[in-house]
Amino acid sequence: MTPGSPCYLDHYQGNPYNEPLAFGGNNTLSKVYSFNPIAQELPKQQHKYILGAQGNVWTEYILSPEHVEYMAYPRAIAMAEVNWSPQKIREFKHFMNHLEHHFIWLDMLKVNYRKLSLNEETGL
C-alpha cells in the first residue's frame, strides 16, 4: 500500500516556508508513523492480501543525493516500523525516544537527515 498521503516522502514534512522545495502535500513524521497499510474500509477477508507499505521519493524537485536523504529520513525509519510493528502496539512518543538512537547511526554514516524535535511533531 502506498497512498500519496502519507507514503510519498517527496512531499513536505513540515511548514513549507521552512523546508526545501517539495512536490506538495505535507506528510509529517507522525503522519507516516500512524499509517496503517490495512485500510479500515477493506473487508477482513482481504486483509491477507496486504503485504505492507512502501515510501516513495520522486526526484522532480530533488537535485542532489543529500536532498534525497533529507526528504527520506527519518520518515523512512517510521515507514519501516509501520511495516514491522502492528499498529496496536505502536506509540509515537516511544518511537521518538528510540529515534535518538537512529540519529546517532545516521550521524556516523553522514546521512543528511531532517533534524526535528518532539515538540514540532506532537505539538507539545
Residue frames as qw, qx, qy, qz and C-alpha x, y, z in Angstrom:
[[0.000, 0.892, 0.453, 0.000, 0.00, 0.00, 0.00],
 [0.479, -0.131, 0.058, 0.866, 1.43, 3.32, -0.97],
 [0.110, 0.878, 0.451, 0.115, -1.12, 6.17, -0.97],
 [0.334, 0.650, -0.067, 0.680, 0.22, 9.67, -1.56],
 [0.289, -0.587, 0.372, -0.659, -0.74, 10.58, 1.97],
 [0.300, -0.910, 0.257, 0.124, 1.29, 9.59, 3.93],
 [0.897, -0.088, 0.325, 0.286, 3.64, 7.41, 1.85],
 [0.591, 0.678, 0.052, 0.434, 5.14, 9.96, -0.53],
 [0.628, -0.552, -0.093, 0.540, 8.33, 11.12, 1.14],
 [0.388, 0.218, 0.250, 0.860, 8.95, 13.73, -1.55],
 [0.198, -0.819, -0.380, -0.381, 6.13, 15.82, -0.02],
 [0.047, -0.667, 0.359, -0.651, 6.80, 18.50, 2.58],
 [0.627, -0.236, -0.701, 0.244, 7.44, 17.23, 6.09],
 [0.275, -0.494, -0.428, 0.705, 6.84, 20.45, 7.93],
 [0.183, 0.848, 0.202, -0.455, 5.95, 24.06, 7.29],
 [0.729, 0.520, 0.265, 0.358, 6.72, 24.66, 3.58],
 [0.094, 0.968, -0.122, 0.199, 8.24, 28.06, 4.45],
 [0.437, -0.726, 0.529, -0.027, 10.94, 26.27, 6.47],
 [0.816, -0.014, 0.564, 0.123, 11.53, 23.37, 4.08],
 [0.139, -0.294, 0.633, 0.702, 13.31, 22.93, 0.75],
 [0.567, 0.252, -0.269, -0.737, 11.09, 22.94, -2.33],
 [0.332, 0.005, 0.939, -0.087, 8.98, 19.79, -2.48],
 [0.019, -0.264, -0.816, -0.513, 6.29, 18.28, -4.67],
 [0.439, -0.389, -0.122, -0.801, 3.46, 19.40, -2.40],
 [0.790, -0.391, -0.450, -0.140, 1.30, 17.88, 0.27],
 [0.148, -0.660, 0.545, -0.495, 2.54, 17.53, 3.83],
 [0.901, -0.150, -0.405, -0.047, 3.48, 14.14, 5.21],
 [0.258, -0.760, 0.474, -0.362, 4.91, 14.70, 8.67],
 [0.208, 0.300, -0.909, 0.203, 6.84, 12.06, 10.57],
 [0.374, 0.052, 0.717, -0.586, 3.89, 11.48, 12.88],
 [0.718, 0.368, -0.010, -0.591, 1.55, 11.10, 9.91],
 [0.562, 0.403, -0.708, -0.142, 3.82, 8.49, 8.31],
 [0.026, 0.212, -0.893, 0.395, 4.20, 6.67, 11.64],
 [0.503, 0.139, 0.548, -0.654, 0.43, 6.50, 12.19],
 [0.570, 0.302, -0.485, -0.591, -0.22, 4.91, 8.77],
 [0.653, -0.040, 0.729, -0.201, -2.00, 1.56, 8.77],
 [0.091, 0.253, -0.750, -0.605, -1.48, -0.28, 5.44],
 [0.050, -0.361, -0.924, -0.115, -4.67, -2.26, 6.07],
 [0.220, -0.221, -0.105, -0.944, -7.41, 0.26, 5.37],
 [0.340, 0.116, 0.700, -0.617, -10.45, 0.09, 7.66],
 [0.644, 0.365, -0.043, -0.670, -12.69, 0.04, 4.59],
 [0.407, 0.342, -0.813, -0.237, -11.08, -3.19, 3.38],
 [0.884, -0.248, -0.133, -0.374, -13.16, -6.31, 4.13],
 [0.593, -0.585, 0.545, -0.092, -11.49, -8.58, 6.73],
 [0.911, 0.126, 0.380, 0.098, -11.17, -11.48, 4.27],
 [0.624, 0.725, -0.026, 0.289, -8.96, -9.29, 2.04],
 [0.355, -0.884, 0.305, 0.000, -6.50, -8.25, 4.79],
 [0.833, -0.231, 0.428, 0.264, -4.30, -11.24, 3.95],
 [0.683, 0.574, 0.252, 0.375, -3.53, -9.71, 0.55],
 [0.004, 0.972, -0.163, 0.171, -1.84, -6.61, 2.03],
 [0.861, 0.109, -0.259, 0.424, 1.88, -7.31, 2.11],
 [0.499, -0.430, -0.191, 0.728, 2.95, -4.00, 3.62],
 [0.163, 0.960, 0.151, -0.168, 3.64, -0.42, 2.64],
 [0.693, 0.140, 0.142, 0.693, 6.33, 1.49, 0.81],
 [0.098, -0.825, -0.065, 0.552, 7.66, 5.02, 0.97],
 [0.642, 0.564, 0.331, 0.400, 8.18, 6.80, -2.35],
 [0.234, -0.717, 0.104, 0.648, 10.63, 9.55, -3.23],
 [0.610, 0.654, 0.327, 0.307, 10.23, 11.08, -6.67],
 [0.545, -0.383, 0.051, 0.744, 13.01, 13.46, -7.63],
 [0.323, 0.750, 0.373, 0.440, 11.42, 16.12, -9.85],
 [0.150, -0.943, 0.029, -0.296, 12.19, 18.73, -7.19],
 [0.746, -0.589, 0.259, 0.176, 15.19, 16.99, -5.64],
 [0.521, 0.811, -0.264, 0.010, 18.54, 17.89, -7.15],
 [0.196, 0.609, -0.727, 0.248, 21.11, 16.04, -5.06],
 [0.635, -0.120, -0.757, 0.100, 21.66, 12.83, -3.09],
 [0.161, -0.032, -0.584, 0.795, 21.83, 14.92, 0.10],
 [0.447, -0.035, 0.006, -0.894, 18.38, 16.35, -0.65],
 [0.713, -0.093, -0.618, -0.317, 17.02, 12.81, -1.18],
 [0.464, -0.079, -0.747, 0.470, 18.41, 11.83, 2.23],
 [0.105, -0.003, 0.341, -0.934, 16.83, 14.90, 3.82],
 [0.608, -0.054, -0.233, -0.757, 13.44, 14.06, 2.33],
 [0.734, -0.049, -0.660, -0.152, 13.59, 10.36, 3.22],
 [0.592, -0.187, -0.648, 0.441, 15.00, 10.36, 6.75],
 [0.195, -0.180, 0.918, -0.296, 13.72, 9.96, 9.40],
 [0.721, 0.155, 0.085, -0.670, 10.39, 9.22, 7.69],
 [0.677, 0.278, -0.656, -0.182, 11.82, 6.05, 6.09],
 [0.123, 0.155, -0.866, 0.460, 12.55, 4.80, 9.61],
 [0.500, 0.106, 0.428, -0.745, 8.92, 5.44, 10.55],
 [0.749, 0.286, -0.317, -0.508, 7.79, 3.57, 7.41],
 [0.430, 0.252, -0.860, 0.105, 9.96, 0.61, 8.38],
 [0.139, -0.009, 0.779, -0.611, 8.29, 0.49, 11.78],
 [0.654, 0.200, 0.045, -0.728, 4.86, 0.69, 10.11],
 [0.738, 0.278, -0.546, -0.283, 5.76, -2.48, 8.24],
 [0.419, 0.222, -0.826, 0.304, 7.44, -4.30, 11.14],
 [0.014, 0.083, 0.731, -0.678, 5.15, -3.48, 14.07],
 [0.079, -0.600, -0.774, -0.186, 1.40, -3.98, 14.44],
 [0.042, -0.594, -0.097, -0.798, -0.38, -0.65, 14.72],
 [0.642, -0.667, -0.289, -0.244, -1.98, -1.57, 18.05],
 [0.775, -0.446, -0.135, 0.426, 1.44, -1.67, 19.78],
 [0.475, 0.362, 0.051, 0.800, 2.96, 1.41, 18.13],
 [0.264, -0.872, -0.312, 0.268, 3.24, 4.58, 20.19],
 [0.453, 0.798, 0.002, 0.398, 4.64, 7.74, 18.64],
 [0.286, -0.885, 0.311, -0.196, 6.29, 9.13, 21.80],
 [0.840, -0.316, 0.418, 0.144, 8.05, 5.80, 22.30],
 [0.762, 0.482, 0.229, 0.367, 9.20, 5.89, 18.66],
 [0.161, 0.928, -0.120, 0.313, 10.51, 9.44, 19.08],
 [0.565, -0.721, 0.400, -0.024, 12.59, 8.34, 22.09],
 [0.846, -0.053, 0.456, 0.269, 14.10, 5.46, 20.10],
 [0.576, 0.781, 0.115, 0.211, 14.68, 7.71, 17.12],
 [0.201, -0.913, 0.353, 0.022, 17.53, 9.35, 19.03],
 [0.699, -0.308, 0.606, 0.224, 19.48, 6.08, 18.66],
 [0.695, 0.527, 0.415, 0.259, 18.84, 6.11, 14.91],
 [0.167, 0.982, -0.069, 0.056, 20.14, 9.67, 14.74],
 [0.491, -0.669, 0.518, 0.206, 23.46, 8.50, 16.21],
 [0.701, 0.082, 0.632, 0.320, 23.79, 5.96, 13.40],
 [0.470, 0.811, 0.300, 0.177, 22.67, 8.44, 10.74],
 [0.109, -0.957, 0.253, 0.088, 25.29, 10.89, 12.03],
 [0.599, -0.431, 0.614, 0.281, 28.00, 8.22, 11.93],
 [0.621, 0.323, 0.628, 0.340, 27.03, 7.40, 8.34],
 [0.110, -0.306, 0.168, 0.931, 26.93, 11.12, 7.47],
 [0.097, 0.555, 0.764, 0.316, 23.31, 10.92, 6.29],
 [0.027, -0.107, 0.008, -0.994, 21.74, 14.33, 5.72],
 [0.193, -0.523, -0.829, -0.034, 18.51, 13.65, 7.62],
 [0.194, -0.681, -0.158, -0.688, 15.95, 16.18, 8.77],
 [0.243, -0.033, -0.688, 0.682, 16.51, 17.21, 12.36],
 [0.417, -0.550, -0.385, -0.613, 13.36, 17.69, 14.37],
 [0.098, -0.231, 0.671, -0.698, 12.02, 17.96, 17.85],
 [0.059, -0.359, -0.919, 0.149, 9.36, 16.11, 19.77],
 [0.140, 0.549, 0.363, -0.740, 7.53, 19.43, 20.24],
 [0.242, 0.354, -0.446, -0.785, 7.46, 20.03, 16.50],
 [0.281, -0.015, -0.891, -0.357, 5.96, 16.62, 15.73],
 [0.220, -0.424, -0.860, 0.181, 3.49, 16.30, 18.60],
 [0.129, -0.699, -0.262, -0.653, 2.51, 19.94, 19.04],
 [0.631, -0.579, -0.425, 0.292, 3.50, 19.86, 22.72]]
